[in-house]
Amino acid sequence: MTSGNKPLLFAVGGAHLDRRGQSTVPFVPGASNPGIMREEPGGGVFNALRLAMQRGIAAELLSIRGGDRIGETISAAIESAGIIDSSVVFMDRATPSYTAILDEHGDVVAAIADMALYEVALPRQLRRRKVRDAVAAADAIFCDANLPADALERLAGLAEHRPIYALAISPAKAVRLRTILGNLNCLFMNRREALALTGLGQSAELKEICAALRAAGLQVAVISNGAGPTLAYHNDLAYTLEPPGVDGIADVTGAGDALAGGTIAGLMQGVAFHEAVRQGMTASMLTLKTHSASPIFTPEEFDAALSLIPDATLLR
């Protein structure tokens, strides 16, 4: 199925408020640091969807929000992005939020995710006929680990033959995906989340991580590692991609979401796996340069940035 001439991606997961406080001086733990507070609509799935739509994908979103001012802000952002909104509003609850503290370089030093509403309410929504119909109409499914394990299993069952893409979100939540690893067409995570999934230690090498994830049933994955090489493997082939140096990183928030959104858009349009990952890395690089977790860029800006991403190298 398609929306117009565009492939349709049905997503289930986070769409909430992101609050970020960034120190403007070298960060000192346990002390008051001068800085700047920013907030914007965010969430792993929502950020990735907005990026994928810029790359030619149509999208529908099932999330949960409260009947508060923040919920109205999220609703307006979803509408503005052109995403079909199948979310549910609980008038007596507060909309979930994510609050992060960043150092002067834009790296996260602490964060709190207030997202219990997703765990309570999202599983029930997957039993609705409207959701089953939306899944049936989609070309692919996308979810994040804000869903509890039983809801992830139910969504995997509803997907049937459709590709399923997933975002690990955090080391604490990534383990919820263990029971559906064999159902996933690609899981996007960072190194910390991969180690949490596999139980490997911090010194694990790329080949060890790849082997452990394959043994757990995951046949396709993209594993970012900050400024280090990204590991991407597809069935029997594994690649590394060196991210180019980014001058003036503004904020790391949303970079992993952009990697997922850009890669998924490429895959849904028939781009070869390793080239789709290059497109995802391009989106990630553009995101790192802004204070927004979901920046808007022109096709020309994207193509110029893509030319800076090196080709994938086979991991031997």
Legacy VTK file of the C-alpha trace (Angstrom):
# vtk DataFile Version 3.0
C-alpha trace
ASCII
DATASET POLYDATA
POINTS 316 float
0.000 0.000 0.000
1.101 3.599 -0.516
-0.027 7.083 0.425
-0.211 8.736 -2.984
3.008 7.645 -4.653
4.943 7.427 -1.394
5.577 4.292 0.699
3.622 4.418 3.971
5.328 3.850 7.321
3.112 3.137 10.350
4.858 3.955 13.615
4.103 3.278 17.278
6.028 4.993 20.050
7.223 8.245 21.536
5.936 11.720 20.669
6.445 13.974 23.669
8.167 17.101 24.937
11.970 17.267 24.935
13.522 19.623 27.483
17.266 20.186 27.278
19.477 22.297 29.465
22.962 22.899 28.078
25.873 24.273 30.054
27.654 27.223 28.475
30.794 26.606 30.560
32.778 23.408 31.261
30.246 21.247 33.085
30.806 20.629 36.804
28.780 17.715 38.279
26.912 18.478 41.477
27.094 22.226 40.936
24.990 24.979 39.381
26.170 25.508 35.809
25.280 28.579 33.726
23.443 27.501 30.624
20.477 27.647 28.276
17.159 25.772 28.478
15.367 24.709 25.296
12.256 22.649 24.652
10.583 21.262 21.551
8.306 18.394 20.471
10.383 15.218 20.233
10.449 11.493 20.888
12.440 8.783 19.119
9.770 7.620 16.700
8.435 11.122 16.060
11.886 12.550 15.321
12.694 9.690 12.955
9.339 9.977 11.171
9.788 13.682 10.468
13.186 12.954 8.974
11.858 10.062 6.861
9.095 12.295 5.509
11.671 14.796 4.286
13.195 11.909 2.337
9.968 10.938 0.549
8.102 8.654 2.954
4.473 9.060 4.100
3.802 8.347 7.771
1.121 7.532 10.318
1.763 7.693 14.070
0.170 6.003 17.072
1.302 7.576 20.317
-0.201 8.608 23.658
-0.471 12.077 25.156
-2.274 13.855 27.957
-5.011 16.465 27.889
-2.647 19.290 28.816
-0.991 22.238 27.070
2.002 20.092 26.162
-0.289 17.542 24.543
-1.776 20.304 22.399
1.736 21.332 21.364
2.572 17.767 20.323
-0.684 17.458 18.397
0.065 20.667 16.493
3.597 19.475 15.682
2.323 16.160 14.292
-0.214 18.004 12.123
2.401 20.495 10.956
4.693 17.637 9.903
1.950 16.169 7.709
1.835 12.905 9.669
-1.467 11.056 9.989
-2.201 11.239 13.721
-3.834 8.129 15.181
-2.708 8.941 18.719
-4.916 8.689 21.785
-5.452 11.483 24.330
-5.993 10.770 28.038
-7.560 13.966 29.336
-6.708 13.282 32.978
-3.035 12.482 32.423
0.110 14.514 31.768
1.906 14.172 28.433
5.209 12.225 28.681
8.461 14.180 28.617
12.216 13.781 28.329
14.575 16.091 30.223
18.310 16.082 29.533
21.316 17.975 30.834
24.052 18.538 28.247
27.623 19.629 28.742
29.225 22.499 26.834
29.950 20.148 23.905
26.316 19.058 23.532
26.850 15.587 25.048
24.302 14.192 27.520
25.529 14.009 31.119
22.165 13.100 32.708
18.588 12.543 31.571
15.180 11.596 32.958
12.437 10.000 30.841
8.961 10.492 32.373
7.112 8.077 30.097
5.052 5.744 32.264
1.917 6.659 30.283
3.300 4.846 27.231
3.706 1.622 29.181
0.251 1.819 30.719
-1.742 2.890 27.682
0.005 1.847 24.450
-0.488 -1.922 24.828
-4.256 -1.505 25.002
-4.339 0.607 21.853
-2.828 -2.210 19.811
-6.054 -4.186 20.315
-8.147 -1.583 18.472
-9.562 -2.435 15.062
-8.362 0.940 13.773
-4.782 0.002 14.588
-5.069 -3.382 12.897
-6.417 -1.642 9.800
-3.570 0.899 9.871
-0.981 -1.870 10.063
-2.668 -3.677 7.162
-2.528 -0.507 5.033
1.158 0.203 5.700
4.227 -0.825 3.703
6.363 -1.106 6.837
6.128 -0.809 10.630
8.339 1.226 12.940
8.442 1.125 16.733
10.606 2.138 19.646
11.327 0.473 22.960
9.085 2.888 24.854
6.579 0.060 24.399
6.697 -2.742 26.980
7.783 -6.185 25.801
4.256 -7.625 25.516
3.137 -4.735 23.319
6.195 -5.155 21.086
5.324 -8.832 20.673
1.737 -7.986 19.771
2.848 -5.419 17.198
5.231 -7.948 15.662
2.327 -10.367 15.340
0.118 -7.765 13.676
2.842 -6.886 11.161
2.764 -10.343 9.552
4.950 -10.117 6.410
5.617 -6.376 6.592
9.126 -5.141 7.422
9.546 -4.027 11.043
12.113 -1.425 12.030
12.871 -0.589 15.661
14.723 1.992 17.732
16.351 0.843 20.987
15.914 4.212 22.836
18.159 3.453 25.852
20.168 0.630 27.470
17.421 0.155 30.063
14.690 -0.193 27.433
16.615 -1.978 24.683
16.299 -5.320 26.494
12.519 -5.218 25.914
13.230 -6.040 22.267
14.882 -9.401 22.988
11.786 -11.498 22.298
11.190 -9.946 18.851
14.767 -9.679 17.552
14.035 -12.408 15.010
11.074 -10.395 13.663
13.019 -7.201 13.016
14.223 -6.114 9.590
16.580 -3.641 11.236
17.275 -2.468 14.785
18.908 0.917 15.339
20.936 1.335 18.526
24.137 2.756 19.939
27.029 0.780 21.370
25.760 1.003 24.970
22.384 -0.368 23.930
24.018 -3.185 21.948
26.068 -4.178 24.991
22.938 -4.169 27.144
21.204 -6.472 24.646
24.114 -8.910 24.407
25.516 -8.797 27.939
29.007 -8.159 26.546
31.524 -6.024 28.404
32.726 -2.547 27.495
35.846 -3.901 25.792
33.891 -5.984 23.254
35.069 -5.591 19.666
32.797 -5.011 16.685
33.019 -8.615 15.489
32.013 -9.881 18.952
29.009 -7.560 19.100
27.931 -8.552 15.607
28.250 -12.281 16.377
26.345 -11.992 19.665
23.450 -10.098 18.091
23.221 -12.571 15.232
23.206 -15.443 17.722
20.305 -13.736 19.501
18.325 -13.784 16.250
18.902 -10.234 14.978
19.923 -10.457 11.328
20.099 -6.748 10.447
21.298 -3.877 12.637
22.896 -0.443 12.679
25.029 0.361 15.728
26.343 3.895 16.153
29.249 4.791 18.405
29.498 8.565 18.635
32.560 9.746 16.738
33.706 6.125 16.328
32.847 3.838 13.419
29.228 2.791 12.912
28.698 -0.966 12.560
26.039 -2.025 10.068
25.392 -5.648 9.251
22.938 -7.319 6.931
22.655 -11.090 7.060
26.166 -12.414 6.268
27.745 -9.053 5.420
28.990 -6.548 7.984
30.273 -3.040 7.293
31.871 -0.198 9.145
31.220 3.416 8.244
33.457 6.161 9.559
31.453 9.285 10.416
33.147 12.444 9.166
34.291 14.921 11.759
31.573 17.451 12.568
32.792 20.931 13.400
30.724 22.733 15.996
28.445 19.966 17.291
25.480 21.819 18.759
23.509 18.996 20.413
23.592 15.194 20.150
19.863 14.839 20.859
18.042 13.244 17.936
21.157 12.172 16.031
20.350 8.471 16.477
16.714 9.092 15.530
17.861 10.832 12.347
20.137 7.884 11.537
17.121 5.585 11.786
14.770 7.844 9.828
17.208 8.421 6.988
18.121 4.749 6.700
14.507 3.555 6.802
13.519 6.048 4.099
16.278 4.700 1.867
15.361 1.070 2.503
11.662 1.696 1.804
12.619 3.238 -1.532
14.742 0.280 -2.586
18.196 1.673 -1.794
20.880 -0.948 -1.061
21.427 -1.475 2.677
24.897 0.017 2.992
23.892 3.029 0.895
20.729 3.532 2.954
22.929 3.634 6.071
25.067 6.329 4.415
21.896 8.352 3.915
21.010 7.815 7.566
24.463 8.978 8.643
24.002 12.083 6.507
20.773 12.923 8.332
22.517 12.315 11.646
25.396 14.626 10.744
22.996 17.413 9.758
21.122 16.981 13.045
24.299 17.239 15.123
24.910 20.709 13.714
21.631 22.142 15.029
19.905 22.688 18.359
16.859 20.821 17.045
16.304 17.059 17.285
14.379 17.261 14.014
15.934 19.876 11.716
14.621 20.799 8.284
17.085 20.833 5.389
16.878 21.215 1.631
17.614 18.386 -0.824
20.689 20.350 -1.905
21.964 20.534 1.678
21.384 16.815 2.073
23.214 15.929 -1.141
26.166 18.128 -0.183
26.387 16.441 3.221
26.009 12.964 1.676
29.098 13.578 -0.442
31.112 13.834 2.790
30.083 10.393 4.063
32.683 7.770 3.119
31.719 4.485 1.502
31.060 1.501 3.716
34.010 -0.842 4.363
33.477 -4.585 4.656
34.300 -5.888 8.131
36.572 -8.891 7.749
LINES 1 317
316 0 1 2 3 4 5 6 7 8 9 10 11 12 13 14 15 16 17 18 19 20 21 22 23 24 25 26 27 28 29 30 31 32 33 34 35 36 37 38 39 40 41 42 43 44 45 46 47 48 49 50 51 52 53 54 55 56 57 58 59 60 61 62 63 64 65 66 67 68 69 70 71 72 73 74 75 76 77 78 79 80 81 82 83 84 85 86 87 88 89 90 91 92 93 94 95 96 97 98 99 100 101 102 103 104 105 106 107 108 109 110 111 112 113 114 115 116 117 118 119 120 121 122 123 124 125 126 127 128 129 130 131 132 133 134 135 136 137 138 139 140 141 142 143 144 145 146 147 148 149 150 151 152 153 154 155 156 157 158 159 160 161 162 163 164 165 166 167 168 169 170 171 172 173 174 175 176 177 178 179 180 181 182 183 184 185 186 187 188 189 190 191 192 193 194 195 196 197 198 199 200 201 202 203 204 205 206 207 208 209 210 211 212 213 214 215 216 217 218 219 220 221 222 223 224 225 226 227 228 229 230 231 232 233 234 235 236 237 238 239 240 241 242 243 244 245 246 247 248 249 250 251 252 253 254 255 256 257 258 259 260 261 262 263 264 265 266 267 268 269 270 271 272 273 274 275 276 277 278 279 280 281 282 283 284 285 286 287 288 289 290 291 292 293 294 295 296 297 298 299 300 301 302 303 304 305 306 307 308 309 310 311 312 313 314 315
